[in-house]
Structure formats: structure tokens, C-alpha cells
Amino acid sequence: MSFSLEFFVVLWVVRDARDRGRIPCFDFGFLVLVGFPLSVAWYLFSTRGWRGLIILGVFVALYLIPWLCAAALWIFISILWE
């Protein structure tokens, strides 16, 4: 479960590359998974230019939202119990 977001982002990159006809090699999904954060940023920038940074920001937000909600809830509960 801890790598599910990364896995689905890689699946999205592979599917998007196939839809655009930009699959550079047979093991493209494996290569994206091996170099995960940098390869996704590279792919988004190479296919969409600077607009790819918006999508990258959405992916980062999806990654951080659960952590930020848990931290906010922990702070709220710790203040409430004191």
C-alpha cells in the first residue's frame, strides 16, 4: 500500500505515452519506476513543456495531502487533550 500512488502514477505515464505515441522503448514503465520522481518530472516537462509543472504540482499535492491532514489532526488532538 505504501507504493500504490507511485505505481499508479507510473501506470498513468505509460498510458499517456502510449496515447501520444511517444513510447521510446519496450521497458518504458520499468525505467520510469526505477527513476521514479525524476523520470516523471522529465516526462511531464518533455511532453508538455512548462505546463507539465502544473501536473507535477498536482501529483506532489496528492502525495502530500494525506500527510498534511494527519499532521493537522495530530496537532489538533494534542492541543485538545492538553
mmCIF file of the N, C-alpha and C atoms, coordinates in Angstrom:
data_MODEL
# 
_entry.id   MODEL 
# 
loop_
_atom_site.group_PDB 
_atom_site.id 
_atom_site.type_symbol 
_atom_site.label_atom_id 
_atom_site.label_alt_id 
_atom_site.label_comp_id 
_atom_site.label_asym_id 
_atom_site.label_entity_id 
_atom_site.label_seq_id 
_atom_site.pdbx_PDB_ins_code 
_atom_site.Cartn_x 
_atom_site.Cartn_y 
_atom_site.Cartn_z 
_atom_site.occupancy 
_atom_site.B_iso_or_equiv 
_atom_site.pdbx_formal_charge 
_atom_site.auth_seq_id 
_atom_site.auth_comp_id 
_atom_site.auth_asym_id 
_atom_site.auth_atom_id 
_atom_site.pdbx_PDB_model_num 
ATOM 1   N N  . MET A 1 1  ? 0.802  -1.197 0.000   1.00 0.00 ? 1  MET A N  1 
ATOM 2   C CA . MET A 1 1  ? 0.000  0.000  0.000   1.00 0.00 ? 1  MET A CA 1 
ATOM 3   C C  . MET A 1 1  ? 0.849  1.267  0.000   1.00 0.00 ? 1  MET A C  1 
ATOM 4   N N  . SER A 1 2  ? 2.050  1.199  0.531   1.00 0.00 ? 2  SER A N  1 
ATOM 5   C CA . SER A 1 2  ? 2.841  2.419  0.644   1.00 0.00 ? 2  SER A CA 1 
ATOM 6   C C  . SER A 1 2  ? 3.353  2.906  -0.716  1.00 0.00 ? 2  SER A C  1 
ATOM 7   N N  . PHE A 1 3  ? 3.402  2.037  -1.701  1.00 0.00 ? 3  PHE A N  1 
ATOM 8   C CA . PHE A 1 3  ? 3.882  2.436  -3.023  1.00 0.00 ? 3  PHE A CA 1 
ATOM 9   C C  . PHE A 1 3  ? 2.759  2.508  -4.049  1.00 0.00 ? 3  PHE A C  1 
ATOM 10  N N  . SER A 1 4  ? 1.522  2.532  -3.598  1.00 0.00 ? 4  SER A N  1 
ATOM 11  C CA . SER A 1 4  ? 0.408  2.497  -4.543  1.00 0.00 ? 4  SER A CA 1 
ATOM 12  C C  . SER A 1 4  ? 0.319  3.779  -5.363  1.00 0.00 ? 4  SER A C  1 
ATOM 13  N N  . LEU A 1 5  ? 0.554  4.937  -4.754  1.00 0.00 ? 5  LEU A N  1 
ATOM 14  C CA . LEU A 1 5  ? 0.487  6.178  -5.516  1.00 0.00 ? 5  LEU A CA 1 
ATOM 15  C C  . LEU A 1 5  ? 1.575  6.211  -6.582  1.00 0.00 ? 5  LEU A C  1 
ATOM 16  N N  . GLU A 1 6  ? 2.773  5.797  -6.237  1.00 0.00 ? 6  GLU A N  1 
ATOM 17  C CA . GLU A 1 6  ? 3.858  5.767  -7.210  1.00 0.00 ? 6  GLU A CA 1 
ATOM 18  C C  . GLU A 1 6  ? 3.532  4.814  -8.356  1.00 0.00 ? 6  GLU A C  1 
ATOM 19  N N  . PHE A 1 7  ? 2.976  3.675  -8.025  1.00 0.00 ? 7  PHE A N  1 
ATOM 20  C CA . PHE A 1 7  ? 2.632  2.681  -9.036  1.00 0.00 ? 7  PHE A CA 1 
ATOM 21  C C  . PHE A 1 7  ? 1.595  3.228  -10.005 1.00 0.00 ? 7  PHE A C  1 
ATOM 22  N N  . PHE A 1 8  ? 0.564  3.886  -9.480  1.00 0.00 ? 8  PHE A N  1 
ATOM 23  C CA . PHE A 1 8  ? -0.478 4.403  -10.356 1.00 0.00 ? 8  PHE A CA 1 
ATOM 24  C C  . PHE A 1 8  ? -0.014 5.608  -11.161 1.00 0.00 ? 8  PHE A C  1 
ATOM 25  N N  . VAL A 1 9  ? 0.911  6.387  -10.638 1.00 0.00 ? 9  VAL A N  1 
ATOM 26  C CA . VAL A 1 9  ? 1.482  7.482  -11.418 1.00 0.00 ? 9  VAL A CA 1 
ATOM 27  C C  . VAL A 1 9  ? 2.293  6.914  -12.582 1.00 0.00 ? 9  VAL A C  1 
ATOM 28  N N  . VAL A 1 10 ? 3.051  5.859  -12.330 1.00 0.00 ? 10 VAL A N  1 
ATOM 29  C CA . VAL A 1 10 ? 3.821  5.220  -13.406 1.00 0.00 ? 10 VAL A CA 1 
ATOM 30  C C  . VAL A 1 10 ? 2.877  4.636  -14.450 1.00 0.00 ? 10 VAL A C  1 
ATOM 31  N N  . LEU A 1 11 ? 1.791  3.999  -14.009 1.00 0.00 ? 11 LEU A N  1 
ATOM 32  C CA . LEU A 1 11 ? 0.817  3.481  -14.970 1.00 0.00 ? 11 LEU A CA 1 
ATOM 33  C C  . LEU A 1 11 ? 0.211  4.602  -15.806 1.00 0.00 ? 11 LEU A C  1 
ATOM 34  N N  . TRP A 1 12 ? -0.044 5.751  -15.175 1.00 0.00 ? 12 TRP A N  1 
ATOM 35  C CA . TRP A 1 12 ? -0.588 6.886  -15.918 1.00 0.00 ? 12 TRP A CA 1 
ATOM 36  C C  . TRP A 1 12 ? 0.428  7.380  -16.950 1.00 0.00 ? 12 TRP A C  1 
ATOM 37  N N  . VAL A 1 13 ? 1.697  7.455  -16.567 1.00 0.00 ? 13 VAL A N  1 
ATOM 38  C CA . VAL A 1 13 ? 2.730  7.911  -17.503 1.00 0.00 ? 13 VAL A CA 1 
ATOM 39  C C  . VAL A 1 13 ? 2.816  6.976  -18.701 1.00 0.00 ? 13 VAL A C  1 
ATOM 40  N N  . VAL A 1 14 ? 2.788  5.676  -18.460 1.00 0.00 ? 14 VAL A N  1 
ATOM 41  C CA . VAL A 1 14 ? 2.878  4.705  -19.561 1.00 0.00 ? 14 VAL A CA 1 
ATOM 42  C C  . VAL A 1 14 ? 1.664  4.827  -20.468 1.00 0.00 ? 14 VAL A C  1 
ATOM 43  N N  . ARG A 1 15 ? 0.478  4.944  -19.877 1.00 0.00 ? 15 ARG A N  1 
ATOM 44  C CA . ARG A 1 15 ? -0.744 5.068  -20.692 1.00 0.00 ? 15 ARG A CA 1 
ATOM 45  C C  . ARG A 1 15 ? -0.743 6.379  -21.485 1.00 0.00 ? 15 ARG A C  1 
ATOM 46  N N  . ASP A 1 16 ? -0.327 7.450  -20.857 1.00 0.00 ? 16 ASP A N  1 
ATOM 47  C CA . ASP A 1 16 ? -0.267 8.737  -21.547 1.00 0.00 ? 16 ASP A CA 1 
ATOM 48  C C  . ASP A 1 16 ? 0.741  8.699  -22.683 1.00 0.00 ? 16 ASP A C  1 
ATOM 49  N N  . ALA A 1 17 ? 1.869  8.044  -22.458 1.00 0.00 ? 17 ALA A N  1 
ATOM 50  C CA . ALA A 1 17 ? 2.877  7.931  -23.518 1.00 0.00 ? 17 ALA A CA 1 
ATOM 51  C C  . ALA A 1 17 ? 2.344  7.107  -24.687 1.00 0.00 ? 17 ALA A C  1 
ATOM 52  N N  . ARG A 1 18 ? 1.599  6.053  -24.398 1.00 0.00 ? 18 ARG A N  1 
ATOM 53  C CA . ARG A 1 18 ? 1.017  5.245  -25.481 1.00 0.00 ? 18 ARG A CA 1 
ATOM 54  C C  . ARG A 1 18 ? -0.026 6.038  -26.257 1.00 0.00 ? 18 ARG A C  1 
ATOM 55  N N  . ASP A 1 19 ? -0.857 6.797  -25.547 1.00 0.00 ? 19 ASP A N  1 
ATOM 56  C CA . ASP A 1 19 ? -1.877 7.596  -26.228 1.00 0.00 ? 19 ASP A CA 1 
ATOM 57  C C  . ASP A 1 19 ? -1.250 8.654  -27.125 1.00 0.00 ? 19 ASP A C  1 
ATOM 58  N N  . ARG A 1 20 ? -0.117 9.191  -26.726 1.00 0.00 ? 20 ARG A N  1 
ATOM 59  C CA . ARG A 1 20 ? 0.559  10.215 -27.517 1.00 0.00 ? 20 ARG A CA 1 
ATOM 60  C C  . ARG A 1 20 ? 1.520  9.623  -28.545 1.00 0.00 ? 20 ARG A C  1 
ATOM 61  N N  . GLY A 1 21 ? 1.724  8.308  -28.513 1.00 0.00 ? 21 GLY A N  1 
ATOM 62  C CA . GLY A 1 21 ? 2.644  7.671  -29.455 1.00 0.00 ? 21 GLY A CA 1 
ATOM 63  C C  . GLY A 1 21 ? 4.097  7.980  -29.163 1.00 0.00 ? 21 GLY A C  1 
ATOM 64  N N  . ARG A 1 22 ? 4.447  8.106  -27.888 1.00 0.00 ? 22 ARG A N  1 
ATOM 65  C CA . ARG A 1 22 ? 5.809  8.510  -27.509 1.00 0.00 ? 22 ARG A CA 1 
ATOM 66  C C  . ARG A 1 22 ? 6.496  7.459  -26.638 1.00 0.00 ? 22 ARG A C  1 
ATOM 67  N N  . ILE A 1 23 ? 6.260  6.196  -26.865 1.00 0.00 ? 23 ILE A N  1 
ATOM 68  C CA . ILE A 1 23 ? 6.934  5.142  -26.100 1.00 0.00 ? 23 ILE A CA 1 
ATOM 69  C C  . ILE A 1 23 ? 8.326  4.956  -26.689 1.00 0.00 ? 23 ILE A C  1 
ATOM 70  N N  . PRO A 1 24 ? 9.387  5.332  -25.949 1.00 0.00 ? 24 PRO A N  1 
ATOM 71  C CA . PRO A 1 24 ? 10.733 5.233  -26.523 1.00 0.00 ? 24 PRO A CA 1 
ATOM 72  C C  . PRO A 1 24 ? 11.300 3.821  -26.517 1.00 0.00 ? 24 PRO A C  1 
ATOM 73  N N  . CYS A 1 25 ? 10.846 2.965  -25.619 1.00 0.00 ? 25 CYS A N  1 
ATOM 74  C CA . CYS A 1 25 ? 11.405 1.613  -25.554 1.00 0.00 ? 25 CYS A CA 1 
ATOM 75  C C  . CYS A 1 25 ? 10.357 0.663  -24.987 1.00 0.00 ? 25 CYS A C  1 
ATOM 76  N N  . PHE A 1 26 ? 10.647 -0.621 -25.064 1.00 0.00 ? 26 PHE A N  1 
ATOM 77  C CA . PHE A 1 26 ? 9.710  -1.636 -24.613 1.00 0.00 ? 26 PHE A CA 1 
ATOM 78  C C  . PHE A 1 26 ? 9.513  -1.597 -23.100 1.00 0.00 ? 26 PHE A C  1 
ATOM 79  N N  . ASP A 1 27 ? 10.578 -1.371 -22.334 1.00 0.00 ? 27 ASP A N  1 
ATOM 80  C CA . ASP A 1 27 ? 10.505 -1.360 -20.873 1.00 0.00 ? 27 ASP A CA 1 
ATOM 81  C C  . ASP A 1 27 ? 10.363 0.050  -20.311 1.00 0.00 ? 27 ASP A C  1 
ATOM 82  N N  . PHE A 1 28 ? 9.590  0.879  -20.961 1.00 0.00 ? 28 PHE A N  1 
ATOM 83  C CA . PHE A 1 28 ? 9.448  2.256  -20.534 1.00 0.00 ? 28 PHE A CA 1 
ATOM 84  C C  . PHE A 1 28 ? 8.861  2.363  -19.128 1.00 0.00 ? 28 PHE A C  1 
ATOM 85  N N  . GLY A 1 29 ? 7.875  1.544  -18.799 1.00 0.00 ? 29 GLY A N  1 
ATOM 86  C CA . GLY A 1 29 ? 7.273  1.573  -17.469 1.00 0.00 ? 29 GLY A CA 1 
ATOM 87  C C  . GLY A 1 29 ? 8.267  1.208  -16.382 1.00 0.00 ? 29 GLY A C  1 
ATOM 88  N N  . PHE A 1 30 ? 9.098  0.225  -16.637 1.00 0.00 ? 30 PHE A N  1 
ATOM 89  C CA . PHE A 1 30 ? 10.111 -0.164 -15.663 1.00 0.00 ? 30 PHE A CA 1 
ATOM 90  C C  . PHE A 1 30 ? 11.135 0.951  -15.462 1.00 0.00 ? 30 PHE A C  1 
ATOM 91  N N  . LEU A 1 31 ? 11.536 1.586  -16.548 1.00 0.00 ? 31 LEU A N  1 
ATOM 92  C CA . LEU A 1 31 ? 12.503 2.672  -16.431 1.00 0.00 ? 31 LEU A CA 1 
ATOM 93  C C  . LEU A 1 31 ? 11.926 3.871  -15.683 1.00 0.00 ? 31 LEU A C  1 
ATOM 94  N N  . VAL A 1 32 ? 10.643 4.156  -15.893 1.00 0.00 ? 32 VAL A N  1 
ATOM 95  C CA . VAL A 1 32 ? 10.003 5.237  -15.147 1.00 0.00 ? 32 VAL A CA 1 
ATOM 96  C C  . VAL A 1 32 ? 9.927  4.878  -13.669 1.00 0.00 ? 32 VAL A C  1 
ATOM 97  N N  . LEU A 1 33 ? 9.645  3.622  -13.362 1.00 0.00 ? 33 LEU A N  1 
ATOM 98  C CA . LEU A 1 33 ? 9.548  3.183  -11.964 1.00 0.00 ? 33 LEU A CA 1 
ATOM 99  C C  . LEU A 1 33 ? 10.905 3.220  -11.269 1.00 0.00 ? 33 LEU A C  1 
ATOM 100 N N  . VAL A 1 34 ? 11.963 2.847  -11.968 1.00 0.00 ? 34 VAL A N  1 
ATOM 101 C CA . VAL A 1 34 ? 13.299 2.839  -11.368 1.00 0.00 ? 34 VAL A CA 1 
ATOM 102 C C  . VAL A 1 34 ? 13.753 4.253  -11.008 1.00 0.00 ? 34 VAL A C  1 
ATOM 103 N N  . GLY A 1 35 ? 13.521 5.192  -11.892 1.00 0.00 ? 35 GLY A N  1 
ATOM 104 C CA . GLY A 1 35 ? 13.922 6.567  -11.620 1.00 0.00 ? 35 GLY A CA 1 
ATOM 105 C C  . GLY A 1 35 ? 12.733 7.426  -11.257 1.00 0.00 ? 35 GLY A C  1 
ATOM 106 N N  . PHE A 1 36 ? 11.876 6.940  -10.368 1.00 0.00 ? 36 PHE A N  1 
ATOM 107 C CA . PHE A 1 36 ? 10.529 7.464  -10.187 1.00 0.00 ? 36 PHE A CA 1 
ATOM 108 C C  . PHE A 1 36 ? 10.402 8.977  -10.114 1.00 0.00 ? 36 PHE A C  1 
ATOM 109 N N  . PRO A 1 37 ? 10.852 9.661  -9.132  1.00 0.00 ? 37 PRO A N  1 
ATOM 110 C CA . PRO A 1 37 ? 10.433 11.072 -9.112  1.00 0.00 ? 37 PRO A CA 1 
ATOM 111 C C  . PRO A 1 37 ? 11.049 11.887 -10.249 1.00 0.00 ? 37 PRO A C  1 
ATOM 112 N N  . LEU A 1 38 ? 12.276 11.606 -10.595 1.00 0.00 ? 38 LEU A N  1 
ATOM 113 C CA . LEU A 1 38 ? 12.920 12.383 -11.653 1.00 0.00 ? 38 LEU A CA 1 
ATOM 114 C C  . LEU A 1 38 ? 12.394 12.031 -13.038 1.00 0.00 ? 38 LEU A C  1 
ATOM 115 N N  . SER A 1 39 ? 12.096 10.762 -13.248 1.00 0.00 ? 39 SER A N  1 
ATOM 116 C CA . SER A 1 39 ? 11.623 10.360 -14.568 1.00 0.00 ? 39 SER A CA 1 
ATOM 117 C C  . SER A 1 39 ? 10.228 10.901 -14.859 1.00 0.00 ? 39 SER A C  1 
ATOM 118 N N  . VAL A 1 40 ? 9.383  10.990 -13.849 1.00 0.00 ? 40 VAL A N  1 
ATOM 119 C CA . VAL A 1 40 ? 8.049  11.553 -14.062 1.00 0.00 ? 40 VAL A CA 1 
ATOM 120 C C  . VAL A 1 40 ? 8.157  13.042 -14.362 1.00 0.00 ? 40 VAL A C  1 
ATOM 121 N N  . ALA A 1 41 ? 9.010  13.746 -13.626 1.00 0.00 ? 41 ALA A N  1 
ATOM 122 C CA . ALA A 1 41 ? 9.208  15.172 -13.888 1.00 0.00 ? 41 ALA A CA 1 
ATOM 123 C C  . ALA A 1 41 ? 9.787  15.375 -15.288 1.00 0.00 ? 41 ALA A C  1 
ATOM 124 N N  . TRP A 1 42 ? 10.733 14.544 -15.687 1.00 0.00 ? 42 TRP A N  1 
ATOM 125 C CA . TRP A 1 42 ? 11.306 14.632 -17.034 1.00 0.00 ? 42 TRP A CA 1 
ATOM 126 C C  . TRP A 1 42 ? 10.246 14.387 -18.088 1.00 0.00 ? 42 TRP A C  1 
ATOM 127 N N  . TYR A 1 43 ? 9.415  13.358 -17.893 1.00 0.00 ? 43 TYR A N  1 
ATOM 128 C CA . TYR A 1 43 ? 8.393  13.035 -18.877 1.00 0.00 ? 43 TYR A CA 1 
ATOM 129 C C  . TYR A 1 43 ? 7.393  14.183 -19.016 1.00 0.00 ? 43 TYR A C  1 
ATOM 130 N N  . LEU A 1 44 ? 6.944  14.706 -17.889 1.00 0.00 ? 44 LEU A N  1 
ATOM 131 C CA . LEU A 1 44 ? 5.970  15.793 -17.951 1.00 0.00 ? 44 LEU A CA 1 
ATOM 132 C C  . LEU A 1 44 ? 6.560  17.029 -18.620 1.00 0.00 ? 44 LEU A C  1 
ATOM 133 N N  . PHE A 1 45 ? 7.801  17.342 -18.323 1.00 0.00 ? 45 PHE A N  1 
ATOM 134 C CA . PHE A 1 45 ? 8.427  18.510 -18.933 1.00 0.00 ? 45 PHE A CA 1 
ATOM 135 C C  . PHE A 1 45 ? 8.700  18.287 -20.421 1.00 0.00 ? 45 PHE A C  1 
ATOM 136 N N  . SER A 1 46 ? 9.098  17.075 -20.793 1.00 0.00 ? 46 SER A N  1 
ATOM 137 C CA . SER A 1 46 ? 9.421  16.830 -22.203 1.00 0.00 ? 46 SER A CA 1 
ATOM 138 C C  . SER A 1 46 ? 8.178  16.741 -23.078 1.00 0.00 ? 46 SER A C  1 
ATOM 139 N N  . THR A 1 47 ? 7.038  16.334 -22.535 1.00 0.00 ? 47 THR A N  1 
ATOM 140 C CA . THR A 1 47 ? 5.837  16.214 -23.353 1.00 0.00 ? 47 THR A CA 1 
ATOM 141 C C  . THR A 1 47 ? 4.976  17.463 -23.329 1.00 0.00 ? 47 THR A C  1 
ATOM 142 N N  . ARG A 1 48 ? 4.989  18.200 -22.232 1.00 0.00 ? 48 ARG A N  1 
ATOM 143 C CA . ARG A 1 48 ? 4.084  19.339 -22.094 1.00 0.00 ? 48 ARG A CA 1 
ATOM 144 C C  . ARG A 1 48 ? 4.783  20.672 -21.890 1.00 0.00 ? 48 ARG A C  1 
ATOM 145 N N  . GLY A 1 49 ? 6.079  20.660 -21.757 1.00 0.00 ? 49 GLY A N  1 
ATOM 146 C CA . GLY A 1 49 ? 6.797  21.904 -21.518 1.00 0.00 ? 49 GLY A CA 1 
ATOM 147 C C  . GLY A 1 49 ? 6.545  22.406 -20.107 1.00 0.00 ? 49 GLY A C  1 
ATOM 148 N N  . TRP A 1 50 ? 6.440  23.711 -19.981 1.00 0.00 ? 50 TRP A N  1 
ATOM 149 C CA . TRP A 1 50 ? 6.260  24.292 -18.645 1.00 0.00 ? 50 TRP A CA 1 
ATOM 150 C C  . TRP A 1 50 ? 4.885  23.971 -18.063 1.00 0.00 ? 50 TRP A C  1 
ATOM 151 N N  . ARG A 1 51 ? 3.900  23.642 -18.898 1.00 0.00 ? 51 ARG A N  1 
ATOM 152 C CA . ARG A 1 51 ? 2.582  23.255 -18.382 1.00 0.00 ? 51 ARG A CA 1 
ATOM 153 C C  . ARG A 1 51 ? 2.647  21.936 -17.626 1.00 0.00 ? 51 ARG A C  1 
ATOM 154 N N  . GLY A 1 52 ? 3.653  21.133 -17.890 1.00 0.00 ? 52 GLY A N  1 
ATOM 155 C CA . GLY A 1 52 ? 3.820  19.876 -17.170 1.00 0.00 ? 52 GLY A CA 1 
ATOM 156 C C  . GLY A 1 52 ? 4.106  20.079 -15.695 1.00 0.00 ? 52 GLY A C  1 
ATOM 157 N N  . LEU A 1 53 ? 4.634  21.243 -15.345 1.00 0.00 ? 53 LEU A N  1 
ATOM 158 C CA . LEU A 1 53 ? 4.887  21.525 -13.930 1.00 0.00 ? 53 LEU A CA 1 
ATOM 159 C C  . LEU A 1 53 ? 3.591  21.644 -13.138 1.00 0.00 ? 53 LEU A C  1 
ATOM 160 N N  . ILE A 1 54 ? 2.518  22.047 -13.793 1.00 0.00 ? 54 ILE A N  1 
ATOM 161 C CA . ILE A 1 54 ? 1.219  22.097 -13.113 1.00 0.00 ? 54 ILE A CA 1 
ATOM 162 C C  . ILE A 1 54 ? 0.768  20.689 -12.754 1.00 0.00 ? 54 ILE A C  1 
ATOM 163 N N  . ILE A 1 55 ? 0.890  19.775 -13.680 1.00 0.00 ? 55 ILE A N  1 
ATOM 164 C CA . ILE A 1 55 ? 0.513  18.386 -13.410 1.00 0.00 ? 55 ILE A CA 1 
ATOM 165 C C  . ILE A 1 55 ? 1.436  17.790 -12.355 1.00 0.00 ? 55 ILE A C  1 
ATOM 166 N N  . LEU A 1 56 ? 2.709  18.119 -12.422 1.00 0.00 ? 56 LEU A N  1 
ATOM 167 C CA . LEU A 1 56 ? 3.640  17.656 -11.400 1.00 0.00 ? 56 LEU A CA 1 
ATOM 168 C C  . LEU A 1 56 ? 3.250  18.203 -10.032 1.00 0.00 ? 56 LEU A C  1 
ATOM 169 N N  . GLY A 1 57 ? 2.812  19.441 -9.973  1.00 0.00 ? 57 GLY A N  1 
ATOM 170 C CA . GLY A 1 57 ? 2.332  20.018 -8.721  1.00 0.00 ? 57 GLY A CA 1 
ATOM 171 C C  . GLY A 1 57 ? 1.107  19.296 -8.193  1.00 0.00 ? 57 GLY A C  1 
ATOM 172 N N  . VAL A 1 58 ? 0.228  18.873 -9.092  1.00 0.00 ? 58 VAL A N  1 
ATOM 173 C CA . VAL A 1 58 ? -0.945 18.097 -8.674  1.00 0.00 ? 58 VAL A CA 1 
ATOM 174 C C  . VAL A 1 58 ? -0.508 16.756 -8.090  1.00 0.00 ? 58 VAL A C  1 
ATOM 175 N N  . PHE A 1 59 ? 0.459  16.091 -8.726  1.00 0.00 ? 59 PHE A N  1 
ATOM 176 C CA . PHE A 1 59 ? 0.949  14.820 -8.203  1.00 0.00 ? 59 PHE A CA 1 
ATOM 177 C C  . PHE A 1 59 ? 1.594  14.995 -6.831  1.00 0.00 ? 59 PHE A C  1 
ATOM 178 N N  . VAL A 1 60 ? 2.368  16.054 -6.658  1.00 0.00 ? 60 VAL A N  1 
ATOM 179 C CA . VAL A 1 60 ? 3.006  16.322 -5.359  1.00 0.00 ? 60 VAL A CA 1 
ATOM 180 C C  . VAL A 1 60 ? 1.938  16.617 -4.307  1.00 0.00 ? 60 VAL A C  1 
ATOM 181 N N  . ALA A 1 61 ? 0.919  17.361 -4.682  1.00 0.00 ? 61 ALA A N  1 
ATOM 182 C CA . ALA A 1 61 ? -0.165 17.654 -3.744  1.00 0.00 ? 61 ALA A CA 1 
ATOM 183 C C  . ALA A 1 61 ? -0.903 16.383 -3.342  1.00 0.00 ? 61 ALA A C  1 
ATOM 184 N N  . LEU A 1 62 ? -1.163 15.498 -4.298  1.00 0.00 ? 62 LEU A N  1 
ATOM 185 C CA . LEU A 1 62 ? -1.810 14.235 -3.964  1.00 0.00 ? 62 LEU A CA 1 
ATOM 186 C C  . LEU A 1 62 ? -0.953 13.387 -3.035  1.00 0.00 ? 62 LEU A C  1 
ATOM 187 N N  . TYR A 1 63 ? 0.359  13.511 -3.180  1.00 0.00 ? 63 TYR A N  1 
ATOM 188 C CA . TYR A 1 63 ? 1.269  12.773 -2.324  1.00 0.00 ? 63 TYR A CA 1 
ATOM 189 C C  . TYR A 1 63 ? 1.312  13.356 -0.912  1.00 0.00 ? 63 TYR A C  1 
ATOM 190 N N  . LEU A 1 64 ? 1.216  14.689 -0.799  1.00 0.00 ? 64 LEU A N  1 
ATOM 191 C CA . LEU A 1 64 ? 1.373  15.352 0.499   1.00 0.00 ? 64 LEU A CA 1 
ATOM 192 C C  . LEU A 1 64 ? 0.071  15.548 1.272   1.00 0.00 ? 64 LEU A C  1 
ATOM 193 N N  . ILE A 1 65 ? -1.070 15.546 0.614   1.00 0.00 ? 65 ILE A N  1 
ATOM 194 C CA . ILE A 1 65 ? -2.334 15.814 1.298   1.00 0.00 ? 65 ILE A CA 1 
ATOM 195 C C  . ILE A 1 65 ? -2.603 14.840 2.438   1.00 0.00 ? 65 ILE A C  1 
ATOM 196 N N  . PRO A 1 66 ? -2.440 13.533 2.297   1.00 0.00 ? 66 PRO A N  1 
ATOM 197 C CA . PRO A 1 66 ? -2.683 12.650 3.441   1.00 0.00 ? 66 PRO A CA 1 
ATOM 198 C C  . PRO A 1 66 ? -1.745 12.937 4.610   1.00 0.00 ? 66 PRO A C  1 
ATOM 199 N N  . TRP A 1 67 ? -0.477 13.220 4.317   1.00 0.00 ? 67 TRP A N  1 
ATOM 200 C CA . TRP A 1 67 ? 0.476  13.517 5.375   1.00 0.00 ? 67 TRP A CA 1 
ATOM 201 C C  . TRP A 1 67 ? 0.115  14.816 6.091   1.00 0.00 ? 67 TRP A C  1 
ATOM 202 N N  . LEU A 1 68 ? -0.261 15.836 5.331   1.00 0.00 ? 68 LEU A N  1 
ATOM 203 C CA . LEU A 1 68 ? -0.634 17.119 5.929   1.00 0.00 ? 68 LEU A CA 1 
ATOM 204 C C  . LEU A 1 68 ? -1.913 17.009 6.752   1.00 0.00 ? 68 LEU A C  1 
ATOM 205 N N  . CYS A 1 69 ? -2.886 16.243 6.279   1.00 0.00 ? 69 CYS A N  1 
ATOM 206 C CA . CYS A 1 69 ? -4.116 16.035 7.053   1.00 0.00 ? 69 CYS A CA 1 
ATOM 207 C C  . CYS A 1 69 ? -3.823 15.289 8.349   1.00 0.00 ? 69 CYS A C  1 
ATOM 208 N N  . ALA A 1 70 ? -2.965 14.277 8.291   1.00 0.00 ? 70 ALA A N  1 
ATOM 209 C CA . ALA A 1 70 ? -2.617 13.532 9.501   1.00 0.00 ? 70 ALA A CA 1 
ATOM 210 C C  . ALA A 1 70 ? -1.863 14.411 10.481  1.00 0.00 ? 70 ALA A C  1 
ATOM 211 N N  . ALA A 1 71 ? -0.962 15.253 10.009  1.00 0.00 ? 71 ALA A N  1 
ATOM 212 C CA . ALA A 1 71 ? -0.218 16.152 10.892  1.00 0.00 ? 71 ALA A CA 1 
ATOM 213 C C  . ALA A 1 71 ? -1.154 17.179 11.524  1.00 0.00 ? 71 ALA A C  1 
ATOM 214 N N  . ALA A 1 72 ? -2.082 17.720 10.740  1.00 0.00 ? 72 ALA A N  1 
ATOM 215 C CA . ALA A 1 72 ? -3.034 18.689 11.284  1.00 0.00 ? 72 ALA A CA 1 
ATOM 216 C C  . ALA A 1 72 ? -3.943 18.033 12.323  1.00 0.00 ? 72 ALA A C  1 
ATOM 217 N N  . LEU A 1 73 ? -4.372 16.823 12.057  1.00 0.00 ? 73 LEU A N  1 
ATOM 218 C CA . LEU A 1 73 ? -5.211 16.117 13.023  1.00 0.00 ? 73 LEU A CA 1 
ATOM 219 C C  . LEU A 1 73 ? -4.443 15.789 14.286  1.00 0.00 ? 73 LEU A C  1 
ATOM 220 N N  . TRP A 1 74 ? -3.178 15.403 14.160  1.00 0.00 ? 74 TRP A N  1 
ATOM 221 C CA . TRP A 1 74 ? -2.361 15.113 15.333  1.00 0.00 ? 74 TRP A CA 1 
ATOM 222 C C  . TRP A 1 74 ? -2.161 16.369 16.184  1.00 0.00 ? 74 TRP A C  1 
ATOM 223 N N  . ILE A 1 75 ? -1.926 17.498 15.542  1.00 0.00 ? 75 ILE A N  1 
ATOM 224 C CA . ILE A 1 75 ? -1.765 18.757 16.284  1.00 0.00 ? 75 ILE A CA 1 
ATOM 225 C C  . ILE A 1 75 ? -3.075 19.129 16.967  1.00 0.00 ? 75 ILE A C  1 
ATOM 226 N N  . PHE A 1 76 ? -4.196 18.977 16.271  1.00 0.00 ? 76 PHE A N  1 
ATOM 227 C CA . PHE A 1 76 ? -5.495 19.296 16.851  1.00 0.00 ? 76 PHE A CA 1 
ATOM 228 C C  . PHE A 1 76 ? -5.799 18.417 18.056  1.00 0.00 ? 76 PHE A C  1 
ATOM 229 N N  . ILE A 1 77 ? -5.540 17.133 17.950  1.00 0.00 ? 77 ILE A N  1 
ATOM 230 C CA . ILE A 1 77 ? -5.810 16.208 19.043  1.00 0.00 ? 77 ILE A CA 1 
ATOM 231 C C  . ILE A 1 77 ? -4.877 16.462 20.200  1.00 0.00 ? 77 ILE A C  1 
ATOM 232 N N  . SER A 1 78 ? -3.611 16.762 19.921  1.00 0.00 ? 78 SER A N  1 
ATOM 233 C CA . SER A 1 78 ? -2.667 17.010 21.020  1.00 0.00 ? 78 SER A CA 1 
ATOM 234 C C  . SER A 1 78 ? -3.035 18.306 21.755  1.00 0.00 ? 78 SER A C  1 
ATOM 235 N N  . ILE A 1 79 ? -3.532 19.306 21.055  1.00 0.00 ? 79 ILE A N  1 
ATOM 236 C CA . ILE A 1 79 ? -3.977 20.541 21.722  1.00 0.00 ? 79 ILE A CA 1 
ATOM 237 C C  . ILE A 1 79 ? -5.243 20.274 22.520  1.00 0.00 ? 79 ILE A C  1 
ATOM 238 N N  . LEU A 1 80 ? -6.131 19.468 21.968  1.00 0.00 ? 80 LEU A N  1 
ATOM 239 C CA . LEU A 1 80 ? -7.394 19.169 22.627  1.00 0.00 ? 80 LEU A CA 1 
ATOM 240 C C  . LEU A 1 80 ? -7.196 18.384 23.918  1.00 0.00 ? 80 LEU A C  1 
ATOM 241 N N  . TRP A 1 81 ? -6.235 17.469 23.961  1.00 0.00 ? 81 TRP A N  1 
ATOM 242 C CA . TRP A 1 81 ? -6.015 16.618 25.139  1.00 0.00 ? 81 TRP A CA 1 
ATOM 243 C C  . TRP A 1 81 ? -5.208 17.306 26.228  1.00 0.00 ? 81 TRP A C  1 
ATOM 244 N N  . GLU A 1 82 ? -4.581 18.451 25.963  1.00 0.00 ? 82 GLU A N  1 
ATOM 245 C CA . GLU A 1 82 ? -3.782 19.115 26.992  1.00 0.00 ? 82 GLU A CA 1 
ATOM 246 C C  . GLU A 1 82 ? -4.598 19.989 27.855  1.00 0.00 ? 82 GLU A C  1 
# 
